[in-house]
Amino acid sequence: MNPSFPAAPVVERAAEPTEANVRDLVYAFYDRVRADPLLGPVFEATLAGRWDDHLPKMCTFWGSLVLGAKQYRGNVQQAHQPLDGIEPQHFSRWLYLFLDTVESRYQPAAAIRFMEPALRIAQSLQLSRFGWDYKIPAEQQALLERVAPRRARDDDARHPARPAGEPFPTPIIGRARDE
């Protein structure tokens, strides 16, 4: 994947998330979002004049997920439903910027603590917005392949390959529309 934007500046990579470095991550990430030509206008249209409220909420959200702080109170699906103009490429760009920012700030074992929930949340939001027949864009598939765990052999019974056509890192549980 060849992003059309610069990589996140590398800082000393933390071995473990802490409240302070989660805050630094969130603020660095949203600085990139605001400067991004695709995401910036969408976020600005929604958050103009409210960034000072939104960023601490995002720190609490990610702290709850990766630190187990359990302080976040909110509904991610509900918060994102009213957003107009969101297209598949917005999810791909958000994921790429977020995962790139995480990789630049955390050692691999700590980074995965952010990446797994980010991928699950994106999956959930995409399915709720675009429906069960949604096919993720090629650039997002490439990103998923990049961060997916590497397996020595796909025919190893302990680590079966993902089923053909399964675009997300975790299986989707539910019924198809025609069932």
Secondary structure, 3 states (H helix, E strand, C coil): CCCCCCCCCCCCCECCCCHHHHHHHHHHHHHHHHHCCCHHHHHHHHHCCCHHHHHHHHHHHHHHHHHCCCCCCCCHHHHHCCCCCCCHHHHHHHHHHHHHHHHHHECHHHHHHHHHHHHHHHHHHHHHHHCCCCCCCHHHHHHHHHHCCCCCCCCCCCCCCCCCCCCCCCCCCCCCCCC
